[in-house]
């Protein structure tokens, strides 16, 4: 995770050489890094190992605060190459412009409608009715040419079977944009993508109106994403680093918390193109 750095600095580094694809990884919550040797020492004769310092952090509220997405520099330039933004959903997703999510009903606090836009199949929207709707409000009008839906983690009878997607610019007058009937999701947490013949007009509000489910008295869905261009690639952007609550779904520890505490560090990005990719961010500066 770390490369040698000048004393007083702790960094997170990601590198690789592979075909272009997203990288998204959650780092262990406990991070203890001894002060590193200067870069110039790399070419010098081997020296005795440095004494470990007393700096440590598990990213908890009482620990030193980690910097958010601070790109390291080397020789006066950003220490990164071939790095782009990370998109967990559809290529060309419009969810980056999402402003608010509302629904006809939801099972709060853990199964709210906002889970549809979080990029994870381990969370879901659930309503105690056989039909229901979810409305996305965007910061500016958006158009889409495809959308995806991800089934929930349990009963297939709760899956949407028939639905209409509608657009509005005032939140009250709706225009049908796509309609499907007798669809199914053979597998749990399965993502299906539906393409339109041509892009829609741009709308400030988009609504998924589930008119029938697959037989149960409850409707659920794990994800709803929309794309303006399925062929779109990631845009050039730094690797992001930020402290969060940890993975929503993890098979080896409690979900939604860090690995040894309540918080963890997440870093992610995408390869822009084939070939070598690397990125280095500063986590802590002026460390004594």
VOBA-1610 file (N, C-alpha, C; in pm, whole numbers, padded with zeros to 5 digits, always signed):
BEGIN
Unk+00080-00118+00000Unk+00000+00000+00000Unk+00085+00125+00000Unk+00202+00124+00066Unk+00283+00244+00074Unk+00413+00228-00001Unk+00463+00341-00051Unk+00596+00346-00110Unk+00681+00438-00025Unk+00816+00425-00032Unk+00902+00513+00047Unk+00870+00659+00019Unk+00864+00740+00126Unk+00830+00881+00117Unk+00919+00960+00211Unk+00926+01089+00192Unk+00999+01172+00287Unk+00942+01158+00426Unk+01025+01175+00532Unk+00973+01167+00668Unk+00859+01265+00689Unk+00762+01224+00768Unk+00651+01312+00800Unk+00535+01300+00705Unk+00534+01199+00620Unk+00423+01185+00527Unk+00384+01039+00516Unk+00253+01013+00519Unk+00198+00879+00501Unk+00114+00882+00374Unk+00135+00784+00287Unk+00068+00786+00157Unk-00005+00655+00133Unk-00099+00659+00040Unk-00164+00539-00013Unk-00133+00533-00161Unk-00085+00418-00206Unk-00044+00402-00345Unk-00116+00284-00406Unk-00160+00302-00530Unk-00222+00195-00607Unk-00155+00192-00742Unk-00111+00075-00788Unk-00047+00066-00918Unk-00083-00067-00982Unk-00061-00074-01114Unk-00087-00198-01183Unk-00073-00180-01332Unk-00073-00291-01402Unk-00069-00289-01549Unk-00163-00398-01597Unk-00271-00356-01660Unk-00373-00451-01701Unk-00463-00386-01804Unk-00557-00461-01853Unk-00654-00401-01943Unk-00743-00306-01864Unk-00792-00203-01933Unk-00866-00099-01865Unk-00990-00155-01798Unk-01005-00129-01670Unk-01124-00170-01596Unk-01124-00098-01462Unk-01243-00085-01399Unk-01249-00014-01271Unk-01176-00089-01162Unk-01123-00013-01065Unk-01069-00071-00943Unk-01143-00008-00827Unk-01197-00084-00737Unk-01259-00028-00618Unk-01231-00118-00501Unk-01155-00072-00403Unk-01110-00158-00295Unk-01132-00089-00162Unk-01167-00167-00062Unk-01177-00114+00074Unk-01053-00157+00151Unk-00987-00062+00216Unk-00864-00089+00289Unk-00897-00118+00435Unk-00816-00201+00499Unk-00838-00234+00640Unk-00845-00109+00724Unk-00930-00112+00826Unk-00953+00007+00907Unk-00833+00045+00990Unk-00754-00051+01033Unk-00638-00019+01115Unk-00518+00002+01025Unk-00456+00118+01032Unk-00339+00149+00951Unk-00231+00205+01039Unk-00123+00129+01056Unk-00010+00175+01133Unk+00112+00175+01043Unk+00171+00292+01016Unk+00279+00305+00919Unk+00398+00369+00985Unk+00515+00299+00995Unk+00635+00363+01046Unk+00682+00471+00950Unk+00749+00574+01001Unk+00799+00680+00916Unk+00895+00623+00814Unk+00878+00664+00687Unk+00955+00606+00578Unk+01084+00682+00558Unk+01177+00622+00481Unk+01305+00685+00452Unk+01290+00780+00336Unk+01380+00881+00320Unk+01372+00972+00207Unk+01390+00898+00075Unk+01333+00957-00034Unk+01344+00894-00165Unk+01490+00876-00206Unk+01578+00972-00169Unk+01717+00965-00208Unk+01789+00846-00150Unk+01738+00793-00040Unk+01803+00680+00024Unk+01784+00551-00054Unk+01693+00551-00152Unk+01668+00429-00226Unk+01789+00383-00305Unk+01875+00478-00347Unk+01992+00443-00427Unk+02119+00432-00342Unk+02108+00460-00214Unk+02224+00454-00126Unk+02246+00311-00077Unk+02358+00292-00006Unk+02386+00160+00050Unk+02280+00125+00153Unk+02250-00003+00171Unk+02150-00043+00270Unk+02182+00012+00408Unk+02081+00061+00474Unk+02098+00118+00608Unk+02017+00036+00707Unk+02047+00058+00833Unk+01972-00010+00937Unk+01827+00034+00933Unk+01737-00057+00967Unk+01594-00025+00966Unk+01565+00088+01063Unk+01478+00180+01020Unk+01441+00292+01105Unk+01359+00244+01224Unk+01376+00312+01335Unk+01294+00280+01451Unk+01149+00318+01421Unk+01053+00233+01454Unk+00914+00268+01428Unk+00870+00386+01513Unk+00788+00471+01456Unk+00734+00584+01530Unk+00612+00544+01609Unk+00548+00640+01674Unk+00432+00609+01756Unk+00303+00656+01690Unk+00309+00686+01559Unk+00189+00728+01489Unk+00104+00608+01451Unk-00024+00617+01472Unk-00116+00512+01429Unk-00255+00572+01414Unk-00338+00505+01337Unk-00476+00550+01321Unk-00563+00434+01278Unk-00682+00427+01331Unk-00784+00335+01284Unk-00899+00413+01220Unk-00872+00542+01191Unk-00969+00630+01125Unk-01092+00657+01212Unk-01078+00637+01343Unk-01190+00664+01431Unk-01198+00814+01462Unk-01307+00856+01525Unk-01331+00999+01548Unk-01226+01061+01638Unk-01165+00985+01727Unk-01063+01040+01814Unk-00922+01034+01758Unk-00906+00977+01639Unk-00775+00964+01577Unk-00743+01084+01489Unk-00615+01100+01448Unk-00583+01206+01353Unk-00668+01193+01227Unk-00718+01303+01177Unk-00808+01301+01062Unk-00728+01283+00932Unk-00765+01187+00853Unk-00700+01165+00723Unk-00745+01270+00623Unk-00653+01309+00535Unk-00687+01403+00429Unk-00775+01333+00326Unk-00864+01409+00266Unk-00954+01354+00164Unk-00899+01384+00025Unk-00867+01281-00051Unk-00824+01292-00191Unk-00724+01405-00212Unk-00606+01389-00154Unk-00496+01484-00172Unk-00388+01415-00255Unk-00376+01456-00381Unk-00284+01390-00474Unk-00140+01427-00440Unk-00055+01327-00425Unk+00087+01350-00400Unk+00154+01401-00527Unk+00263+01478-00509Unk+00339+01529-00622Unk+00480+01471-00620Unk+00536+01455-00739Unk+00674+01407-00754Unk+00738+01489-00864Unk+00847+01555-00833Unk+00914+01645-00927Unk+00819+01754-00977Unk+00733+01802-00886Unk+00644+01912-00918Unk+00521+01876-00998Unk+00496+01749-01021Unk+00380+01707-01099Unk+00301+01602-01021Unk+00171+01588-01047Unk+00092+01485-00978Unk+00152+01347-00998Unk+00159+01270-00891Unk+00219+01137-00895Unk+00111+01035-00934Unk+00071+01040-01059Unk-00033+00951-01107Unk-00031+00952-01259Unk-00083+00847-01319Unk-00091+00839-01464Unk-00199+00739-01504Unk-00269+00771-01611Unk-00367+00680-01669Unk-00480+00647-01571Unk-00519+00747-01491Unk-00619+00725-01386Unk-00747+00801-01421Unk-00861+00737-01400Unk-00990+00800-01425Unk-01085+00782-01310Unk-01200+00842-01322Unk-01303+00833-01218Unk-01358+00692-01211Unk-01405+00655-01093Unk-01461+00522-01071Unk-01612+00528-01079Unk-01672+00442-01160Unk-01817+00432-01170Unk-01857+00290-01137Unk-01936+00273-01034Unk-01973+00138-00991Unk-02091+00084-01070Unk-02163+00169-01141Unk-02281+00124-01211Unk-02261+00119-01361Unk-02363+00161-01434Unk-02358+00158-01580Unk-02256+00259-01634Unk-02189+00226-01745Unk-02110+00330-01814Unk-02203+00444-01855Unk-02157+00566-01839Unk-02240+00681-01873Unk-02352+00707-01775Unk-02340+00656-01652Unk-02446+00674-01553Unk-02473+00821-01526Unk-02601+00854-01510Unk-02641+00991-01478Unk-02661+01011-01328Unk-02633+00909-01248Unk-02660+00920-01105Unk-02567+01017-01033Unk-02460+01060-01099Unk-02376+01162-01040Unk-02446+01296-01027Unk-02556+01314-01098Unk-02634+01437-01091Unk-02758+01422-01004Unk-02769+01308-00937Unk-02886+01282-00854Unk-02890+01375-00734Unk-03006+01433-00710Unk-03024+01529-00601Unk-03103+01473-00484Unk-03208+01396-00513Unk-03293+01343-00407Unk-03366+01219-00456Unk-03404+01132-00362Unk-03478+01010-00393Unk-03599+01002-00300Unk-03717+00984-00358Unk-03839+00966-00279Unk-03912+00842-00331Unk-04008+00793-00252Unk-04078+00671-00291Unk-04218+00671-00234Unk-04303+00585-00292Unk-04440+00570-00244Unk-04441+00512-00104Unk-04344+00427-00075Unk-04329+00366+00058Unk-04189+00308+00066Unk-04137+00293+00188Unk-04004+00234+00207Unk-03994+00183+00350Unk-03903+00090+00370Unk-03886+00027+00501Unk-03761+00084+00567Unk-03774+00199+00628Unk-03660+00263+00693Unk-03633+00200+00830Unk-03507+00203+00878Unk-03397+00281+00823Unk-03308+00205+00725Unk-03323+00074+00712Unk-03225-00004+00637Unk-03265-00037+00494Unk-03390-00020+00458Unk-03436-00058+00325Unk-03509+00057+00258Unk-03439+00171+00254Unk-03495+00291+00195Unk-03470+00299+00045Unk-03541+00388-00021Unk-03531+00402-00166Unk-03394+00453-00211Unk-03323+00527-00124Unk-03191+00578-00161Unk-03093+00466-00189Unk-03119+00345-00137Unk-03030+00232-00162Unk-03024+00193-00309Unk-03124+00231-00387Unk-03125+00197-00528Unk-03011+00265-00604Unk-02961+00375-00551Unk-02859+00454-00621Unk-02722+00443-00558Unk-02701+00347-00465Unk-02573+00341-00394Unk-02469+00253-00463Unk-02504+00192-00575Unk-02408+00113-00651Unk-02381-00025-00596Unk-02452-00068-00493Unk-02428-00199-00433Unk-02551-00288-00442Unk-02529-00416-00471Unk-02640-00511-00479Unk-02679-00567-00344Unk-02602-00536-00239Unk-02630-00588-00107Unk-02728-00506-00027Unk-02768-00392-00080Unk-02871-00309-00016Unk-02991-00302-00108Unk-03107-00264-00054Unk-03226-00265-00139Unk-03332-00168-00088Unk-03426-00140-00177Unk-03550-00069-00143Unk-03658-00173-00125Unk-03735-00161-00019Unk-03846-00252+00007Unk-03968-00172+00050Unk-04082-00208-00008Unk-04211-00147+00029Unk-04310-00258+00059Unk-04388-00240+00164Unk-04486-00342+00203Unk-04614-00325+00122Unk-04601-00346-00008Unk-04712-00342-00102Unk-04667-00414-00227Unk-04760-00461-00308Unk-04724-00536-00428Unk-04685-00444-00544Unk-04715-00316-00530Unk-04676-00216-00630Unk-04616-00096-00557Unk-04552-00009-00632Unk-04494+00110-00570Unk-04411+00186-00671Unk-04368+00306-00632Unk-04286+00386-00722Unk-04169+00450-00647Unk-04064+00479-00724Unk-03947+00551-00675Unk-03921+00666-00770Unk-03894+00783-00714Unk-03872+00903-00796Unk-03731+00956-00772Unk-03657+00977-00881Unk-03526+01043-00877Unk-03543+01189-00916Unk-03487+01278-00837Unk-03480+01420-00872Unk-03335+01455-00899Unk-03308+01521-01012Unk-03172+01553-01052Unk-03145+01702-01040Unk-03017+01734-01024Unk-02977+01874-01011Unk-02998+01950-01141Unk-03001+01880-01252Unk-03027+01939-01383Unk-03094+01832-01469Unk-03165+01871-01573Unk-03232+01771-01657Unk-03134+01671-01717Unk-03174+01544-01720Unk-03091+01437-01775Unk-03171+01358-01878Unk-03097+01302-01974Unk-03153+01213-02074Unk-03090+01076-02055Unk-03159+00970-02094Unk-03100+00836-02084Unk-03138+00753-02206Unk-03050+00657-02236Unk-03073+00568-02350Unk-03078+00422-02305Unk-03049+00396-02178Unk-03054+00262-02122Unk-03066+00273-01970Unk-03113+00167-01908Unk-03118+00163-01762Unk-03099+00019-01717Unk-03059+00004-01592Unk-03042-00130-01535Unk-03123-00140-01407Unk-03164-00262-01376Unk-03233-00293-01251Unk-03169-00417-01192Unk-03152-00418-01060Unk-03087-00528-00989Unk-03184-00588-00890Unk-03202-00719-00896Unk-03297-00787-00807Unk-03244-00790-00665Unk-03336-00810-00572Unk-03301-00816-00430Unk-03237-00948-00392Unk-03207-00961-00263Unk-03128-01074-00216Unk-03209-01194-00171Unk-03343-01181-00164Unk-03419-01296-00115Unk-03534-01331-00208Unk-03657-01327-00161Unk-03771-01384-00233Unk-03790-01327-00374Unk-03790-01418-00473Unk-03810-01378-00613Unk-03952-01325-00636Unk-04044-01361-00548Unk-04181-01312-00562Unk-04195-01163-00539Unk-04091-01101-00484Unk-04094-00957-00459Unk-04037-00876-00576Unk-03980-00944-00675Unk-03919-00874-00788Unk-04023-00799-00870Unk-03987-00683-00923Unk-04076-00616-01019Unk-04098-00705-01141Unk-04220-00707-01192Unk-04254-00786-01310Unk-04295-00696-01426Unk-04371-00592-01394Unk-04415-00496-01495Unk-04394-00355-01440Unk-04349-00265-01526Unk-04322-00128-01479Unk-04324-00029-01594Unk-04332+00098-01558Unk-04323+00209-01652Unk-04223+00308-01597Unk-04137+00361-01682Unk-04048+00470-01644Unk-04102+00597-01705Unk-04114+00700-01623Unk-04176+00826-01664Unk-04083+00943-01635Unk-04098+01049-01713Unk-04019+01170-01694Unk-04107+01290-01669Unk-04054+01388-01594Unk-04128+01510-01563Unk-04030+01623-01539Unk-04073+01744-01568Unk-03993+01862-01537Unk-04053+01946-01425Unk-04170+01906-01375Unk-04231+01979-01264Unk-04268+01888-01147Unk-04248+01757-01161Unk-04277+01665-01053Unk-04423+01627-01041Unk-04508+01674-01134Unk-04650+01642-01125Unk-04707+01591-01259Unk-04659+01642-01370Unk-04704+01598-01502Unk-04600+01501-01559Unk-04642+01376-01588Unk-04548+01271-01623Unk-04568+01223-01766Unk-04457+01195-01833Unk-04456+01143-01970Unk-04398+01003-01969Unk-04471+00902-02019Unk-04415+00765-02025Unk-04295+00760-02120Unk-04186+00698-02075Unk-04064+00688-02155Unk-04030+00545-02193Unk-04065+00449-02109Unk-04039+00308-02138Unk-04135+00224-02055Unk-04184+00117-02115Unk-04278+00030-02045Unk-04241-00115-02070Unk-04239-00195-01964Unk-04206-00337-01973Unk-04312-00419-01900Unk-04336-00542-01950Unk-04435-00630-01888Unk-04383-00774-01888Unk-04419-00849-01786Unk-04386-00992-01773Unk-04235-01017-01778Unk-04159-00930-01715Unk-04014-00950-01703Unk-03984-01035-01580Unk-03863-01091-01575Unk-03825-01168-01456Unk-03675-01156-01432Unk-03635-01191-01309Unk-03495-01192-01267Unk-03466-01332-01215Unk-03411-01420-01299Unk-03391-01560-01259Unk-03301-01577-01137Unk-03209-01482-01114Unk-03113-01498-01005Unk-03125-01384-00904Unk-03078-01412-00784Unk-03076-01309-00680Unk-02960-01214-00705Unk-02983-01085-00678Unk-02885-00979-00696Unk-02833-00978-00840Unk-02924-01003-00933Unk-02892-01006-01075Unk-02923-00870-01138Unk-02828-00818-01216Unk-02848-00691-01284Unk-02885-00716-01430Unk-02997-00661-01471Unk-03039-00667-01611Unk-03039-00526-01668Unk-02996-00513-01793Unk-02990-00383-01859Unk-03093-00379-01971Unk-03165-00267-01979Unk-03270-00249-02079Unk-03235-00127-02164Unk-03224-00148-02295Unk-03186-00039-02385Unk-03308+00016-02459Unk-03306+00147-02481Unk-03410+00214-02558Unk-03363+00229-02703Unk-03458+00250-02794Unk-03423+00267-02935Unk-03347+00396-02959Unk-03376+00499-02879Unk-03310+00628-02894Unk-03314+00701-02760Unk-03226+00797-02740Unk-03225+00869-02612Unk-03357+00943-02588Unk-03393+00956-02462Unk-03514+01030-02426Unk-03487+01180-02427Unk-03590+01257-02415Unk-03574+01400-02386Unk-03515+01413-02245Unk-03465+01531-02214Unk-03406+01554-02082Unk-03515+01592-01982Unk-03508+01532-01862Unk-03606+01558-01757Unk-03536+01578-01624Unk-03597+01660-01539Unk-03545+01683-01405Unk-03584+01571-01310Unk-03700+01508-01336Unk-03750+01398-01252Unk-03767+01273-01338Unk-03725+01160-01286Unk-03752+01031-01347Unk-03815+00940-01242Unk-03917+00868-01283Unk-03991+00784-01187Unk-04002+00641-01240Unk-03968+00547-01155Unk-03990+00404-01182Unk-04119+00363-01112Unk-04219+00329-01191Unk-04350+00295-01137Unk-04374+00145-01158Unk-04360+00068-01050Unk-04379-00077-01056Unk-04528-00106-01048Unk-04584-00155-01157Unk-04729-00179-01164Unk-04767-00322-01127Unk-04670-00412-01122Unk-04696-00550-01078Unk-04564-00612-01035Unk-04572-00695-00931Unk-04452-00770-00892Unk-04473-00917-00929Unk-04387-01005-00876Unk-04391-01146-00919Unk-04473-01236-00828Unk-04563-01178-00750Unk-04660-01259-00677Unk-04670-01236-00529Unk-04566-01185-00463Unk-04571-01160-00320Unk-04648-01031-00289Unk-04672-01009-00162Unk-04738-00886-00120Unk-04640-00773-00093Unk-04513-00793-00125Unk-04407-00696-00100Unk-04330-00676-00230Unk-04286-00552-00256Unk-04202-00526-00372Unk-04064-00482-00323Unk-03959-00528-00392Unk-03823-00490-00354Unk-03737-00481-00479Unk-03629-00403-00467Unk-03534-00386-00576Unk-03403-00339-00516Unk-03288-00391-00566Unk-03159-00355-00509Unk-03091-00241-00582Unk-03126-00216-00708Unk-03060-00109-00781Unk-03139-00064-00901Unk-03129+00068-00930Unk-03188+00126-01051Unk-03093+00235-01099Unk-03026+00209-01210Unk-02930+00302-01267Unk-02975+00340-01407Unk-02932+00456-01455Unk-02968+00503-01589Unk-02843+00556-01657Unk-02832+00531-01787Unk-02713+00570-01862Unk-02750+00659-01979Unk-02671+00763-02000Unk-02688+00849-02117Unk-02607+00798-02236Unk-02510+00708-02211Unk-02424+00656-02318Unk-02354+00530-02267Unk-02399+00413-02312Unk-02342+00288-02264Unk-02198+00268-02310Unk-02155+00342-02412Unk-02018+00329-02460Unk-01922+00426-02392Unk-01972+00506-02301Unk-01888+00607-02235Unk-01785+00541-02146Unk-01663+00595-02147Unk-01558+00549-02058Unk-01540+00644-01942Unk-01455+00610-01846Unk-01432+00699-01732Unk-01362+00826-01776Unk-01386+00936-01707Unk-01318+01062-01734Unk-01191+01070-01650Unk-01093+01146-01699Unk-00968+01161-01624Unk-00996+01225-01489Unk-00948+01165-01383Unk-00971+01216-01247Unk-00874+01147-01153Unk-00842+01209-01040Unk-00751+01145-00944Unk-00815+01023-00879Unk-00732+00933-00830Unk-00780+00830-00739Unk-00841+00899-00618Unk-00955+00854-00573Unk-01018+00914-00456Unk-00985+00833-00331Unk-00964+00902-00219Unk-00944+00838-00090Unk-01031+00909+00012Unk-01106+00834+00088Unk-01191+00894+00191Unk-01222+00792+00298Unk-01249+00841+00417Unk-01284+00755+00530Unk-01435+00731+00529Unk-01472+00606+00546Unk-01615+00572+00549Unk-01641+00463+00650Unk-01759+00405+00641Unk-01801+00304+00738Unk-01767+00163+00696Unk-01699+00146+00583Unk-01661+00012+00541Unk-01761-00047+00444Unk-01733-00167+00392Unk-01818-00229+00292Unk-01959-00256+00342Unk-02057-00240+00251Unk-02194-00275+00287Unk-02212-00426+00297Unk-02137-00498+00212Unk-02148-00644+00209Unk-02008-00703+00222Unk-01987-00790+00320Unk-01857-00852+00339Unk-01879-00986+00406Unk-01812-01087+00356Unk-01837-01222+00406Unk-01747-01261+00523Unk-01653-01174+00561Unk-01561-01211+00667Unk-01569-01120+00789Unk-01651-01018+00786Unk-01667-00933+00903Unk-01803-00864+00896Unk-01837-00795+01001Unk-01965-00726+01008Unk-01976-00620+00900Unk-02089-00614+00832Unk-02108-00517+00724Unk-02128-00376+00779Unk-02082-00277+00702Unk-02107-00138+00736Unk-02016-00080+00842Unk-01911-00150+00879Unk-01815-00098+00976Unk-01675-00128+00925Unk-01573-00079+00993Unk-01436-00109+00955Unk-01398-00250+00992Unk-01273-00287+00965Unk-01229-00423+00991Unk-01188-00443+01136Unk-01141-00338+01204Unk-01107-00351+01345Unk-01165-00237+01427Unk-01243-00152+01366Unk-01307-00040+01434Unk-01439-00010+01366Unk-01479+00116+01369Unk-01606+00155+01308Unk-01587+00219+01171Unk-01463+00251+01135Unk-01437+00318+01008Unk-01325+00250+00931Unk-01320+00276+00801Unk-01213+00224+00716Unk-01185+00327+00607Unk-01074+00305+00537Unk-01037+00394+00428Unk-01072+00326+00296Unk-01139+00399+00210Unk-01173+00348+00077Unk-01096+00426-00027Unk-01036+00355-00120Unk-00973+00423-00233Unk-01019+00357-00362Unk-01048+00437-00464Unk-01095+00380-00588Unk-01064+00470-00707Unk-01072+00413-00824Unk-01045+00482-00949Unk-01060+00383-01062Unk-01030+00426-01184Unk-01039+00339-01300Unk-00916+00357-01389Unk-00882+00251-01461Unk-00784+00265-01567Unk-00852+00340-01682Unk-00785+00445-01734Unk-00839+00515-01850Unk-00818+00435-01978Unk-00707+00364-01987Unk-00674+00288-02106Unk-00584+00172-02067Unk-00557+00083-02162Unk-00467-00027-02136Unk-00328+00024-02098Unk-00255-00057-02023Unk-00119-00020-01988Unk-00104+00010-01840Unk+00014+00061-01805Unk+00045+00088-01666Unk-00041+00200-01610Unk-00083+00182-01488Unk-00161+00283-01415Unk-00107+00292-01273Unk-00091+00411-01222Unk-00050+00426-01083Unk-00104+00558-01029Unk-00122+00562-00898Unk-00173+00682-00832Unk-00127+00680-00687Unk-00088+00795-00635Unk-00044+00809-00497Unk-00113+00929-00434Unk-00180+00907-00324Unk-00245+01014-00249Unk-00183+01027-00110Unk-00179+01149-00060Unk-00131+01174+00076Unk-00246+01150+00172Unk-00221+01066+00272Unk-00322+01040+00376Unk-00302+01131+00497Unk-00177+01146+00540Unk-00143+01230+00653Unk-00017+01307+00617Unk-00016+01436+00648Unk+00102+01518+00621Unk+00150+01577+00754Unk+00276+01620+00758Unk+00335+01679+00878Unk+00323+01587+00999Unk+00347+01458+00976Unk+00341+01361+01085Unk+00467+01371+01169Unk+00454+01383+01301Unk+00569+01392+01390Unk+00609+01250+01431
//
